[in-house]
Structures are given as C-alpha cells and as structure tokens.
Amino acid sequence: MNVAVLLSGGLDSTTALHWAHRHHHVVCAMAFNYGSNHGTRELECARWQAGQLGIPYCEIDLRSVSEHLQSALLSGAEAIPTANYAEENLRQTVVPFRNGIFLAIAAGIAESKDAQGIVIAAHSGDHALYPDCCEDFMESMSTAIALGTYARLQILRPFIAHSKADITALGAELGVDFSRTYSCYCGGEKHCGQCATCRERRESFATAGIPDPTEYTS
C-alpha cells in the first residue's frame, strides 16, 4: 500500500516511519511546524530520519494557525509544568484538536500523492486527557477521511494497542537511531528529564530493557 506517515521527529512517530518503510511504500513523511517549544529540535530529527530512509519529506507550516491556539507547548519553555505533574498541569500541554488538524491536512496531501493510507503513531499509552489520541476519535476520523476522499483513505494506527515501551522495543528491532529523535516539551539542546514526555521516554527505555541514548540535564 502507498502510505503517507505523520512524522514529528519523536520516538513514536519515528518508529512508525520505520515500520511503514518495512511494510508499505512510503510516498512521503509529513511534519508540521506549529510553533511548539520543541519544534525546531523535533523537525531537525524528522528531516534526518526521512533522509536516512530516502523518503520524500514534506514540512507544513501551521504557525499562523497556532497563533490562535492556547497551550503551554506554544508559550515557551517556562510555561511547561515539570513538578507535581497532576492532571491539571498535564492539561496545560494539550494543543486543542492537534491530531484532527494534522490528519485533515494530511488527508489532502496524501490523496494528492496517490496514497491509500495515512500512518499515525497513536498508542495505548496516550493520556486520557488527549481526546484526539484515543481510538474512538481515530476510528471516527478514519471514517470521515474515507468518506471525504476519492481514494477512501485509511488511517493506519499500528500501535493503537501497544504501549510506549512496546514501541521502543519495536524501534530497536527496526534499527531506529533513537539518539536522533526528540521528545522534550521544553525544547532545549538536551532533554530536561523532568517534563511528562521526558519521564515517559525514560520509562519506556527502562521497561523495554533498551539502552537509552538520550542526554538529560537532570
């Protein structure tokens, strides 16, 4: 199947890119510049990963849209909660309807490139506070995109029943260079080690029993 892959440059989406490269024909890797704190570092990794696999890379600039969205991810590193990571703090990092926006745009680009599917790295460990990551949303969005495209595009979500540790283990099997992936919400040269995504990243390597090549500041 011809597929397009949503590629952030993070651990999950990079593993999804390698998975798609093994099992399908990837017509493009799509990355979105939405003005996040960590966007520069993530996009560097996304470009590098696509280049290593010889996959066409497409970067879409959504910063003008993000100017109208409210999220700590768009407000600078100082806005990212790192201590007492309770539900009310975690909610600050939600970018409203982010996956919905990405998938809608991806559908148009994927159909234009003769793809039959869009690969996204949503997984079972995605927090319940992120409603646009859950399977109910993905199933509904997949139906809408299929109905709205001549190609009857599918959303492929190979990791929806798997944990982040499972994805890390698979990435190691696929030969992913995890040192060229980026996760930290703060966007520094090194991962902060304290934000939610840094903690999840550390835990995934430990649980999977895979050496963690990430440099953390703490």
Helices and strands as residue ranges (DSSP letters): E 2-6, H 11-23, E 25-33, H 39-53, E 57-61, H 63-66, G 72-74, G 77-79, H 87-90, G 91-93, H 98-112, E 117-119, G 131-133, H 135-147, E 154-156, H 164-174, G 178-180, H 196-208
